[in-house]
Amino acid sequence: GGVTVAGAFALSFEGELTPEDEVVLCITGNGLKTPDAVPARLLETPIIAPRIVEVAALAREAGAV
């Protein structure tokens, strides 16, 4: 996942991606290989159903929207 994000940042710094571009990064890792790199508070991940309404509600609760 880190390489994916770093690549997107590099593309943006090179001008290949602009603030107007809509970008979706597919990050499939779960952090189990590098638990020492993940803050302990992130290990308490809420479990939700794979539904957009639940993702939106979780984002609202976290103050992300």
Predicted model as a PDB file, atoms N, CA, C, CB and O in Angstrom, pLDDT in the B-factor column:
MODEL        1                                                                  
ATOM      1  N   GLY A   1       0.796  -1.199   0.000  1.00 72.00           N  
ATOM      2  CA  GLY A   1       0.000   0.000   0.000  1.00 72.00           C  
ATOM      3  C   GLY A   1       0.835   1.257   0.000  1.00 72.00           C  
ATOM      4  O   GLY A   1       0.484   2.249  -0.638  1.00 72.00           O  
ATOM      5  N   GLY A   2       1.951   1.214   0.723  1.00 79.00           N  
ATOM      6  CA  GLY A   2       2.806   2.396   0.786  1.00 79.00           C  
ATOM      7  C   GLY A   2       3.400   2.751  -0.559  1.00 79.00           C  
ATOM      8  O   GLY A   2       3.540   3.928  -0.890  1.00 79.00           O  
ATOM      9  N   VAL A   3       3.750   1.742  -1.333  1.00 85.00           N  
ATOM     10  CA  VAL A   3       4.316   1.988  -2.659  1.00 85.00           C  
ATOM     11  C   VAL A   3       3.260   2.613  -3.568  1.00 85.00           C  
ATOM     12  CB  VAL A   3       4.857   0.674  -3.279  1.00 85.00           C  
ATOM     13  O   VAL A   3       3.569   3.491  -4.373  1.00 85.00           O  
ATOM     14  N   THR A   4       2.031   2.165  -3.439  1.00 86.00           N  
ATOM     15  CA  THR A   4       0.942   2.724  -4.242  1.00 86.00           C  
ATOM     16  C   THR A   4       0.747   4.205  -3.941  1.00 86.00           C  
ATOM     17  CB  THR A   4      -0.362   1.959  -3.984  1.00 86.00           C  
ATOM     18  O   THR A   4       0.621   5.018  -4.856  1.00 86.00           O  
ATOM     19  N   VAL A   5       0.724   4.550  -2.669  1.00 89.00           N  
ATOM     20  CA  VAL A   5       0.551   5.954  -2.266  1.00 89.00           C  
ATOM     21  C   VAL A   5       1.767   6.774  -2.684  1.00 89.00           C  
ATOM     22  CB  VAL A   5       0.332   6.065  -0.734  1.00 89.00           C  
ATOM     23  O   VAL A   5       1.621   7.888  -3.187  1.00 89.00           O  
ATOM     24  N   ALA A   6       2.960   6.230  -2.480  1.00 92.00           N  
ATOM     25  CA  ALA A   6       4.179   6.946  -2.863  1.00 92.00           C  
ATOM     26  C   ALA A   6       4.197   7.196  -4.365  1.00 92.00           C  
ATOM     27  CB  ALA A   6       5.434   6.155  -2.439  1.00 92.00           C  
ATOM     28  O   ALA A   6       4.606   8.266  -4.816  1.00 92.00           O  
ATOM     29  N   GLY A   7       3.757   6.218  -5.134  1.00 91.00           N  
ATOM     30  CA  GLY A   7       3.694   6.402  -6.589  1.00 91.00           C  
ATOM     31  C   GLY A   7       2.727   7.497  -6.978  1.00 91.00           C  
ATOM     32  O   GLY A   7       3.015   8.283  -7.881  1.00 91.00           O  
ATOM     33  N   ALA A   8       1.589   7.564  -6.317  1.00 91.00           N  
ATOM     34  CA  ALA A   8       0.610   8.615  -6.595  1.00 91.00           C  
ATOM     35  C   ALA A   8       1.176   9.985  -6.231  1.00 91.00           C  
ATOM     36  CB  ALA A   8      -0.698   8.357  -5.821  1.00 91.00           C  
ATOM     37  O   ALA A   8       1.000  10.953  -6.970  1.00 91.00           O  
ATOM     38  N   PHE A   9       1.859  10.060  -5.087  1.00 91.00           N  
ATOM     39  CA  PHE A   9       2.494  11.328  -4.709  1.00 91.00           C  
ATOM     40  C   PHE A   9       3.539  11.740  -5.740  1.00 91.00           C  
ATOM     41  CB  PHE A   9       3.143  11.214  -3.317  1.00 91.00           C  
ATOM     42  O   PHE A   9       3.604  12.905  -6.132  1.00 91.00           O  
ATOM     43  N   ALA A  10       4.349  10.791  -6.175  1.00 93.00           N  
ATOM     44  CA  ALA A  10       5.375  11.097  -7.171  1.00 93.00           C  
ATOM     45  C   ALA A  10       4.745  11.607  -8.464  1.00 93.00           C  
ATOM     46  CB  ALA A  10       6.233   9.857  -7.456  1.00 93.00           C  
ATOM     47  O   ALA A  10       5.223  12.576  -9.053  1.00 93.00           O  
ATOM     48  N   LEU A  11       3.675  10.954  -8.899  1.00 93.00           N  
ATOM     49  CA  LEU A  11       2.988  11.414 -10.110  1.00 93.00           C  
ATOM     50  C   LEU A  11       2.423  12.810  -9.940  1.00 93.00           C  
ATOM     51  CB  LEU A  11       1.873  10.453 -10.482  1.00 93.00           C  
ATOM     52  O   LEU A  11       2.445  13.608 -10.877  1.00 93.00           O  
ATOM     53  N   SER A  12       1.911  13.118  -8.739  1.00 92.00           N  
ATOM     54  CA  SER A  12       1.360  14.456  -8.519  1.00 92.00           C  
ATOM     55  C   SER A  12       2.471  15.507  -8.510  1.00 92.00           C  
ATOM     56  CB  SER A  12       0.574  14.503  -7.195  1.00 92.00           C  
ATOM     57  O   SER A  12       2.297  16.599  -9.053  1.00 92.00           O  
ATOM     58  N   PHE A  13       3.609  15.183  -7.897  1.00 92.00           N  
ATOM     59  CA  PHE A  13       4.723  16.130  -7.881  1.00 92.00           C  
ATOM     60  C   PHE A  13       5.285  16.364  -9.279  1.00 92.00           C  
ATOM     61  CB  PHE A  13       5.827  15.628  -6.958  1.00 92.00           C  
ATOM     62  O   PHE A  13       5.806  17.440  -9.572  1.00 92.00           O  
ATOM     63  N   GLU A  14       5.177  15.352 -10.142  1.00 94.00           N  
ATOM     64  CA  GLU A  14       5.657  15.486 -11.521  1.00 94.00           C  
ATOM     65  C   GLU A  14       4.629  16.166 -12.418  1.00 94.00           C  
ATOM     66  CB  GLU A  14       6.008  14.115 -12.090  1.00 94.00           C  
ATOM     67  O   GLU A  14       4.898  16.399 -13.597  1.00 94.00           O  
ATOM     68  N   GLY A  15       3.457  16.488 -11.878  1.00 93.00           N  
ATOM     69  CA  GLY A  15       2.426  17.165 -12.648  1.00 93.00           C  
ATOM     70  C   GLY A  15       1.539  16.233 -13.447  1.00 93.00           C  
ATOM     71  O   GLY A  15       0.696  16.693 -14.217  1.00 93.00           O  
ATOM     72  N   GLU A  16       1.713  14.925 -13.277  1.00 94.00           N  
ATOM     73  CA  GLU A  16       0.887  13.959 -13.999  1.00 94.00           C  
ATOM     74  C   GLU A  16      -0.524  13.870 -13.407  1.00 94.00           C  
ATOM     75  CB  GLU A  16       1.552  12.580 -13.978  1.00 94.00           C  
ATOM     76  O   GLU A  16      -1.478  13.538 -14.112  1.00 94.00           O  
ATOM     77  N   LEU A  17      -0.649  14.164 -12.128  1.00 91.00           N  
ATOM     78  CA  LEU A  17      -1.948  14.209 -11.461  1.00 91.00           C  
ATOM     79  C   LEU A  17      -2.164  15.625 -10.951  1.00 91.00           C  
ATOM     80  CB  LEU A  17      -2.032  13.167 -10.291  1.00 91.00           C  
ATOM     81  O   LEU A  17      -1.253  16.241 -10.397  1.00 91.00           O  
ATOM     82  N   THR A  18      -3.358  16.131 -11.140  1.00 89.00           N  
ATOM     83  CA  THR A  18      -3.661  17.491 -10.692  1.00 89.00           C  
ATOM     84  C   THR A  18      -4.740  17.433  -9.620  1.00 89.00           C  
ATOM     85  CB  THR A  18      -4.112  18.388 -11.881  1.00 89.00           C  
ATOM     86  O   THR A  18      -5.373  16.392  -9.444  1.00 89.00           O  
ATOM     87  N   PRO A  19      -4.964  18.535  -8.899  1.00 87.00           N  
ATOM     88  CA  PRO A  19      -6.024  18.555  -7.885  1.00 87.00           C  
ATOM     89  C   PRO A  19      -7.409  18.285  -8.477  1.00 87.00           C  
ATOM     90  CB  PRO A  19      -6.030  19.895  -7.173  1.00 87.00           C  
ATOM     91  O   PRO A  19      -8.319  17.880  -7.754  1.00 87.00           O  
ATOM     92  N   GLU A  20      -7.576  18.504  -9.773  1.00 89.00           N  
ATOM     93  CA  GLU A  20      -8.869  18.263 -10.406  1.00 89.00           C  
ATOM     94  C   GLU A  20      -9.067  16.795 -10.763  1.00 89.00           C  
ATOM     95  CB  GLU A  20      -9.004  19.116 -11.650  1.00 89.00           C  
ATOM     96  O   GLU A  20     -10.196  16.375 -11.021  1.00 89.00           O  
ATOM     97  N   ASP A  21      -8.004  16.011 -10.785  1.00 90.00           N  
ATOM     98  CA  ASP A  21      -8.110  14.594 -11.133  1.00 90.00           C  
ATOM     99  C   ASP A  21      -8.770  13.805 -10.011  1.00 90.00           C  
ATOM    100  CB  ASP A  21      -6.727  14.012 -11.440  1.00 90.00           C  
ATOM    101  O   ASP A  21      -8.541  14.066  -8.830  1.00 90.00           O  
ATOM    102  N   GLU A  22      -9.587  12.844 -10.398  1.00 88.00           N  
ATOM    103  CA  GLU A  22     -10.161  11.919  -9.430  1.00 88.00           C  
ATOM    104  C   GLU A  22      -9.313  10.655  -9.472  1.00 88.00           C  
ATOM    105  CB  GLU A  22     -11.682  11.613  -9.737  1.00 88.00           C  
ATOM    106  O   GLU A  22      -9.186  10.016 -10.517  1.00 88.00           O  
ATOM    107  N   VAL A  23      -8.736  10.300  -8.333  1.00 88.00           N  
ATOM    108  CA  VAL A  23      -7.799   9.186  -8.272  1.00 88.00           C  
ATOM    109  C   VAL A  23      -8.294   8.152  -7.272  1.00 88.00           C  
ATOM    110  CB  VAL A  23      -6.387   9.675  -7.891  1.00 88.00           C  
ATOM    111  O   VAL A  23      -8.714   8.497  -6.168  1.00 88.00           O  
ATOM    112  N   VAL A  24      -8.245   6.905  -7.657  1.00 87.00           N  
ATOM    113  CA  VAL A  24      -8.595   5.799  -6.771  1.00 87.00           C  
ATOM    114  C   VAL A  24      -7.365   4.911  -6.646  1.00 87.00           C  
ATOM    115  CB  VAL A  24      -9.838   4.991  -7.309  1.00 87.00           C  
ATOM    116  O   VAL A  24      -6.834   4.429  -7.647  1.00 87.00           O  
ATOM    117  N   LEU A  25      -6.919   4.698  -5.420  1.00 87.00           N  
ATOM    118  CA  LEU A  25      -5.775   3.827  -5.176  1.00 87.00           C  
ATOM    119  C   LEU A  25      -6.290   2.507  -4.603  1.00 87.00           C  
ATOM    120  CB  LEU A  25      -4.745   4.501  -4.205  1.00 87.00           C  
ATOM    121  O   LEU A  25      -7.012   2.494  -3.606  1.00 87.00           O  
ATOM    122  N   CYS A  26      -5.923   1.422  -5.229  1.00 82.00           N  
ATOM    123  CA  CYS A  26      -6.331   0.095  -4.744  1.00 82.00           C  
ATOM    124  C   CYS A  26      -5.239  -0.436  -3.831  1.00 82.00           C  
ATOM    125  CB  CYS A  26      -6.598  -0.897  -5.932  1.00 82.00           C  
ATOM    126  O   CYS A  26      -4.173  -0.846  -4.291  1.00 82.00           O  
ATOM    127  N   ILE A  27      -5.512  -0.426  -2.549  1.00 79.00           N  
ATOM    128  CA  ILE A  27      -4.567  -0.908  -1.550  1.00 79.00           C  
ATOM    129  C   ILE A  27      -5.186  -2.133  -0.906  1.00 79.00           C  
ATOM    130  CB  ILE A  27      -4.229   0.195  -0.483  1.00 79.00           C  
ATOM    131  O   ILE A  27      -6.200  -2.035  -0.215  1.00 79.00           O  
ATOM    132  N   THR A  28      -4.577  -3.284  -1.133  1.00 74.00           N  
ATOM    133  CA  THR A  28      -5.194  -4.534  -0.694  1.00 74.00           C  
ATOM    134  C   THR A  28      -4.549  -5.122   0.555  1.00 74.00           C  
ATOM    135  CB  THR A  28      -5.133  -5.539  -1.800  1.00 74.00           C  
ATOM    136  O   THR A  28      -5.026  -6.133   1.070  1.00 74.00           O  
ATOM    137  N   GLY A  29      -3.499  -4.524   1.042  1.00 69.00           N  
ATOM    138  CA  GLY A  29      -2.832  -5.059   2.224  1.00 69.00           C  
ATOM    139  C   GLY A  29      -3.664  -4.885   3.472  1.00 69.00           C  
ATOM    140  O   GLY A  29      -4.560  -4.043   3.523  1.00 69.00           O  
ATOM    141  N   ASN A  30      -3.365  -5.687   4.484  1.00 66.00           N  
ATOM    142  CA  ASN A  30      -4.117  -5.590   5.731  1.00 66.00           C  
ATOM    143  C   ASN A  30      -3.239  -5.222   6.921  1.00 66.00           C  
ATOM    144  CB  ASN A  30      -4.819  -6.892   6.006  1.00 66.00           C  
ATOM    145  O   ASN A  30      -3.735  -5.117   8.043  1.00 66.00           O  
ATOM    146  N   GLY A  31      -1.946  -5.027   6.692  1.00 62.00           N  
ATOM    147  CA  GLY A  31      -1.052  -4.617   7.765  1.00 62.00           C  
ATOM    148  C   GLY A  31      -0.538  -5.741   8.636  1.00 62.00           C  
ATOM    149  O   GLY A  31       0.233  -5.497   9.564  1.00 62.00           O  
ATOM    150  N   LEU A  32      -0.945  -6.966   8.359  1.00 65.00           N  
ATOM    151  CA  LEU A  32      -0.526  -8.077   9.208  1.00 65.00           C  
ATOM    152  C   LEU A  32       0.960  -8.390   9.079  1.00 65.00           C  
ATOM    153  CB  LEU A  32      -1.331  -9.307   8.875  1.00 65.00           C  
ATOM    154  O   LEU A  32       1.554  -8.963   9.992  1.00 65.00           O  
ATOM    155  N   LYS A  33       1.567  -8.018   7.948  1.00 69.00           N  
ATOM    156  CA  LYS A  33       2.995  -8.299   7.765  1.00 69.00           C  
ATOM    157  C   LYS A  33       3.874  -7.302   8.510  1.00 69.00           C  
ATOM    158  CB  LYS A  33       3.346  -8.285   6.285  1.00 69.00           C  
ATOM    159  O   LYS A  33       5.021  -7.608   8.835  1.00 69.00           O  
ATOM    160  N   THR A  34       3.347  -6.123   8.778  1.00 69.00           N  
ATOM    161  CA  THR A  34       4.142  -5.076   9.436  1.00 69.00           C  
ATOM    162  C   THR A  34       3.364  -4.430  10.571  1.00 69.00           C  
ATOM    163  CB  THR A  34       4.570  -4.006   8.422  1.00 69.00           C  
ATOM    164  O   THR A  34       3.136  -3.221  10.536  1.00 69.00           O  
ATOM    165  N   PRO A  35       2.948  -5.193  11.576  1.00 67.00           N  
ATOM    166  CA  PRO A  35       2.142  -4.601  12.651  1.00 67.00           C  
ATOM    167  C   PRO A  35       2.896  -3.546  13.456  1.00 67.00           C  
ATOM    168  CB  PRO A  35       1.660  -5.687  13.582  1.00 67.00           C  
ATOM    169  O   PRO A  35       2.270  -2.667  14.049  1.00 67.00           O  
ATOM    170  N   ASP A  36       4.226  -3.613  13.489  1.00 72.00           N  
ATOM    171  CA  ASP A  36       4.990  -2.609  14.230  1.00 72.00           C  
ATOM    172  C   ASP A  36       4.928  -1.242  13.569  1.00 72.00           C  
ATOM    173  CB  ASP A  36       6.437  -3.045  14.362  1.00 72.00           C  
ATOM    174  O   ASP A  36       5.194  -0.232  14.221  1.00 72.00           O  
ATOM    175  N   ALA A  37       4.583  -1.189  12.297  1.00 69.00           N  
ATOM    176  CA  ALA A  37       4.503   0.087  11.590  1.00 69.00           C  
ATOM    177  C   ALA A  37       3.138   0.749  11.730  1.00 69.00           C  
ATOM    178  CB  ALA A  37       4.819  -0.115  10.127  1.00 69.00           C  
ATOM    179  O   ALA A  37       2.957   1.895  11.317  1.00 69.00           O  
ATOM    180  N   VAL A  38       2.182   0.037  12.307  1.00 67.00           N  
ATOM    181  CA  VAL A  38       0.822   0.554  12.443  1.00 67.00           C  
ATOM    182  C   VAL A  38       0.599   0.975  13.888  1.00 67.00           C  
ATOM    183  CB  VAL A  38      -0.231  -0.508  12.006  1.00 67.00           C  
ATOM    184  O   VAL A  38       0.792   0.171  14.801  1.00 67.00           O  
ATOM    185  N   PRO A  39       0.195   2.224  14.110  1.00 69.00           N  
ATOM    186  CA  PRO A  39      -0.083   2.652  15.489  1.00 69.00           C  
ATOM    187  C   PRO A  39      -1.129   1.754  16.144  1.00 69.00           C  
ATOM    188  CB  PRO A  39      -0.561   4.115  15.511  1.00 69.00           C  
ATOM    189  O   PRO A  39      -2.047   1.270  15.482  1.00 69.00           O  
ATOM    190  N   ALA A  40      -0.986   1.540  17.427  1.00 67.00           N  
ATOM    191  CA  ALA A  40      -1.882   0.645  18.166  1.00 67.00           C  
ATOM    192  C   ALA A  40      -3.344   1.049  18.036  1.00 67.00           C  
ATOM    193  CB  ALA A  40      -1.496   0.615  19.631  1.00 67.00           C  
ATOM    194  O   ALA A  40      -4.220   0.186  17.994  1.00 67.00           O  
ATOM    195  N   ARG A  41      -3.619   2.345  17.970  1.00 63.00           N  
ATOM    196  CA  ARG A  41      -5.014   2.779  17.886  1.00 63.00           C  
ATOM    197  C   ARG A  41      -5.670   2.340  16.580  1.00 63.00           C  
ATOM    198  CB  ARG A  41      -5.100   4.291  18.022  1.00 63.00           C  
ATOM    199  O   ARG A  41      -6.891   2.195  16.523  1.00 63.00           O  
ATOM    200  N   LEU A  42      -4.875   2.127  15.532  1.00 65.00           N  
ATOM    201  CA  LEU A  42      -5.441   1.677  14.274  1.00 65.00           C  
ATOM    202  C   LEU A  42      -5.784   0.194  14.295  1.00 65.00           C  
ATOM    203  CB  LEU A  42      -4.483   1.965  13.150  1.00 65.00           C  
ATOM    204  O   LEU A  42      -6.531  -0.277  13.437  1.00 65.00           O  
ATOM    205  N   LEU A  43      -5.259  -0.539  15.248  1.00 62.00           N  
ATOM    206  CA  LEU A  43      -5.558  -1.956  15.335  1.00 62.00           C  
ATOM    207  C   LEU A  43      -6.971  -2.204  15.853  1.00 62.00           C  
ATOM    208  CB  LEU A  43      -4.549  -2.644  16.229  1.00 62.00           C  
ATOM    209  O   LEU A  43      -7.491  -3.314  15.739  1.00 62.00           O  
ATOM    210  N   GLU A  44      -7.591  -1.174  16.420  1.00 72.00           N  
ATOM    211  CA  GLU A  44      -8.967  -1.271  16.902  1.00 72.00           C  
ATOM    212  C   GLU A  44      -9.906  -0.829  15.786  1.00 72.00           C  
ATOM    213  CB  GLU A  44      -9.180  -0.406  18.186  1.00 72.00           C  
ATOM    214  O   GLU A  44     -10.589   0.189  15.901  1.00 72.00           O  
ATOM    215  N   THR A  45      -9.932  -1.585  14.733  1.00 74.00           N  
ATOM    216  CA  THR A  45     -10.696  -1.241  13.545  1.00 74.00           C  
ATOM    217  C   THR A  45     -12.145  -1.687  13.689  1.00 74.00           C  
ATOM    218  CB  THR A  45     -10.066  -1.871  12.302  1.00 74.00           C  
ATOM    219  O   THR A  45     -12.409  -2.838  14.038  1.00 74.00           O  
ATOM    220  N   PRO A  46     -13.082  -0.787  13.424  1.00 81.00           N  
ATOM    221  CA  PRO A  46     -14.487  -1.189  13.498  1.00 81.00           C  
ATOM    222  C   PRO A  46     -14.822  -2.175  12.379  1.00 81.00           C  
ATOM    223  CB  PRO A  46     -15.409   0.047  13.415  1.00 81.00           C  
ATOM    224  O   PRO A  46     -14.273  -2.091  11.281  1.00 81.00           O  
ATOM    225  N   ILE A  47     -15.710  -3.092  12.665  1.00 85.00           N  
ATOM    226  CA  ILE A  47     -16.172  -4.056  11.672  1.00 85.00           C  
ATOM    227  C   ILE A  47     -17.528  -3.584  11.165  1.00 85.00           C  
ATOM    228  CB  ILE A  47     -16.258  -5.506  12.269  1.00 85.00           C  
ATOM    229  O   ILE A  47     -18.456  -3.390  11.950  1.00 85.00           O  
ATOM    230  N   ILE A  48     -17.641  -3.400   9.853  1.00 88.00           N  
ATOM    231  CA  ILE A  48     -18.908  -2.977   9.253  1.00 88.00           C  
ATOM    232  C   ILE A  48     -19.205  -3.869   8.052  1.00 88.00           C  
ATOM    233  CB  ILE A  48     -18.859  -1.473   8.829  1.00 88.00           C  
ATOM    234  O   ILE A  48     -18.321  -4.547   7.529  1.00 88.00           O  
ATOM    235  N   ALA A  49     -20.447  -3.856   7.635  1.00 89.00           N  
ATOM    236  CA  ALA A  49     -20.845  -4.593   6.434  1.00 89.00           C  
ATOM    237  C   ALA A  49     -20.298  -3.856   5.202  1.00 89.00           C  
ATOM    238  CB  ALA A  49     -22.412  -4.741   6.354  1.00 89.00           C  
ATOM    239  O   ALA A  49     -20.108  -2.640   5.241  1.00 89.00           O  
ATOM    240  N   PRO A  50     -20.049  -4.581   4.126  1.00 86.00           N  
ATOM    241  CA  PRO A  50     -19.542  -3.942   2.917  1.00 86.00           C  
ATOM    242  C   PRO A  50     -20.642  -3.204   2.157  1.00 86.00           C  
ATOM    243  CB  PRO A  50     -18.896  -4.979   2.012  1.00 86.00           C  
ATOM    244  O   PRO A  50     -21.033  -3.590   1.056  1.00 86.00           O  
ATOM    245  N   ARG A  51     -21.118  -2.152   2.767  1.00 87.00           N  
ATOM    246  CA  ARG A  51     -22.193  -1.342   2.187  1.00 87.00           C  
ATOM    247  C   ARG A  51     -21.785   0.122   2.257  1.00 87.00           C  
ATOM    248  CB  ARG A  51     -23.553  -1.581   2.929  1.00 87.00           C  
ATOM    249  O   ARG A  51     -21.240   0.576   3.264  1.00 87.00           O  
ATOM    250  N   ILE A  52     -22.048   0.848   1.195  1.00 88.00           N  
ATOM    251  CA  ILE A  52     -21.639   2.251   1.121  1.00 88.00           C  
ATOM    252  C   ILE A  52     -22.281   3.079   2.225  1.00 88.00           C  
ATOM    253  CB  ILE A  52     -21.998   2.834  -0.239  1.00 88.00           C  
ATOM    254  O   ILE A  52     -21.663   4.024   2.716  1.00 88.00           O  
ATOM    255  N   VAL A  53     -23.507   2.750   2.628  1.00 91.00           N  
ATOM    256  CA  VAL A  53     -24.153   3.525   3.695  1.00 91.00           C  
ATOM    257  C   VAL A  53     -23.402   3.341   5.016  1.00 91.00           C  
ATOM    258  CB  VAL A  53     -25.636   3.102   3.857  1.00 91.00           C  
ATOM    259  O   VAL A  53     -23.318   4.275   5.814  1.00 91.00           O  
ATOM    260  N   GLU A  54     -22.861   2.153   5.249  1.00 91.00           N  
ATOM    261  CA  GLU A  54     -22.110   1.931   6.478  1.00 91.00           C  
ATOM    262  C   GLU A  54     -20.758   2.629   6.435  1.00 91.00           C  
ATOM    263  CB  GLU A  54     -21.920   0.439   6.719  1.00 91.00           C  
ATOM    264  O   GLU A  54     -20.291   3.143   7.451  1.00 91.00           O  
ATOM    265  N   VAL A  55     -20.127   2.652   5.266  1.00 88.00           N  
ATOM    266  CA  VAL A  55     -18.863   3.373   5.123  1.00 88.00           C  
ATOM    267  C   VAL A  55     -19.100   4.863   5.352  1.00 88.00           C  
ATOM    268  CB  VAL A  55     -18.237   3.126   3.723  1.00 88.00           C  
ATOM    269  O   VAL A  55     -18.320   5.522   6.039  1.00 88.00           O  
ATOM    270  N   ALA A  56     -20.171   5.386   4.778  1.00 90.00           N  
ATOM    271  CA  ALA A  56     -20.496   6.812   4.944  1.00 90.00           C  
ATOM    272  C   ALA A  56     -20.788   7.141   6.391  1.00 90.00           C  
ATOM    273  CB  ALA A  56     -21.694   7.198   4.076  1.00 90.00           C  
ATOM    274  O   ALA A  56     -20.347   8.176   6.892  1.00 90.00           O  
ATOM    275  N   ALA A  57     -21.528   6.275   7.073  1.00 92.00           N  
ATOM    276  CA  ALA A  57     -21.839   6.520   8.483  1.00 92.00           C  
ATOM    277  C   ALA A  57     -20.567   6.493   9.319  1.00 92.00           C  
ATOM    278  CB  ALA A  57     -22.845   5.478   9.009  1.00 92.00           C  
ATOM    279  O   ALA A  57     -20.402   7.321  10.216  1.00 92.00           O  
ATOM    280  N   LEU A  58     -19.677   5.567   9.044  1.00 89.00           N  
ATOM    281  CA  LEU A  58     -18.413   5.496   9.766  1.00 89.00           C  
ATOM    282  C   LEU A  58     -17.568   6.745   9.525  1.00 89.00           C  
ATOM    283  CB  LEU A  58     -17.638   4.247   9.350  1.00 89.00           C  
ATOM    284  O   LEU A  58     -16.942   7.264  10.449  1.00 89.00           O  
ATOM    285  N   ALA A  59     -17.552   7.223   8.281  1.00 88.00           N  
ATOM    286  CA  ALA A  59     -16.817   8.443   7.962  1.00 88.00           C  
ATOM    287  C   ALA A  59     -17.391   9.637   8.698  1.00 88.00           C  
ATOM    288  CB  ALA A  59     -16.834   8.700   6.461  1.00 88.00           C  
ATOM    289  O   ALA A  59     -16.642  10.478   9.195  1.00 88.00           O  
ATOM    290  N   ARG A  60     -18.719   9.723   8.776  1.00 90.00           N  
ATOM    291  CA  ARG A  60     -19.356  10.823   9.513  1.00 90.00           C  
ATOM    292  C   ARG A  60     -18.982  10.757  10.995  1.00 90.00           C  
ATOM    293  CB  ARG A  60     -20.896  10.772   9.346  1.00 90.00           C  
ATOM    294  O   ARG A  60     -18.656  11.776  11.603  1.00 90.00           O  
ATOM    295  N   GLU A  61     -19.031   9.557  11.569  1.00 88.00           N  
ATOM    296  CA  GLU A  61     -18.688   9.394  12.989  1.00 88.00           C  
ATOM    297  C   GLU A  61     -17.246   9.821  13.263  1.00 88.00           C  
ATOM    298  CB  GLU A  61     -18.894   7.934  13.425  1.00 88.00           C  
ATOM    299  O   GLU A  61     -16.943  10.362  14.326  1.00 88.00           O  
ATOM    300  N   ALA A  62     -16.375   9.574  12.309  1.00 83.00           N  
ATOM    301  CA  ALA A  62     -14.966   9.912  12.479  1.00 83.00           C  
ATOM    302  C   ALA A  62     -14.697  11.380  12.151  1.00 83.00           C  
ATOM    303  CB  ALA A  62     -14.101   9.016  11.601  1.00 83.00           C  
ATOM    304  O   ALA A  62     -13.576  11.857  12.326  1.00 83.00           O  
ATOM    305  N   GLY A  63     -15.719  12.100  11.676  1.00 83.00           N  
ATOM    306  CA  GLY A  63     -15.539  13.502  11.329  1.00 83.00           C  
ATOM    307  C   GLY A  63     -14.856  13.700   9.993  1.00 83.00           C  
ATOM    308  O   GLY A  63     -14.330  14.778   9.716  1.00 83.00           O  
ATOM    309  N   ALA A  64     -14.857  12.662   9.155  1.00 72.00           N  
ATOM    310  CA  ALA A  64     -14.178  12.745   7.872  1.00 72.00           C  
ATOM    311  C   ALA A  64     -15.029  13.431   6.813  1.00 72.00           C  
ATOM    312  CB  ALA A  64     -13.793  11.367   7.402  1.00 72.00           C  
ATOM    313  O   ALA A  64     -14.511  13.845   5.776  1.00 72.00           O  
ATOM    314  N   VAL A  65     -16.322  13.555   7.060  1.00 67.00           N  
ATOM    315  CA  VAL A  65     -17.202  14.228   6.083  1.00 67.00           C  
ATOM    316  C   VAL A  65     -18.077  15.220   6.796  1.00 67.00           C  
ATOM    317  CB  VAL A  65     -18.074  13.211   5.308  1.00 67.00           C  
ATOM    318  O   VAL A  65     -18.889  15.894   6.162  1.00 67.00           O  
TER     319      VAL A  65                                                      
ENDMDL                                                                          
END                                                                             
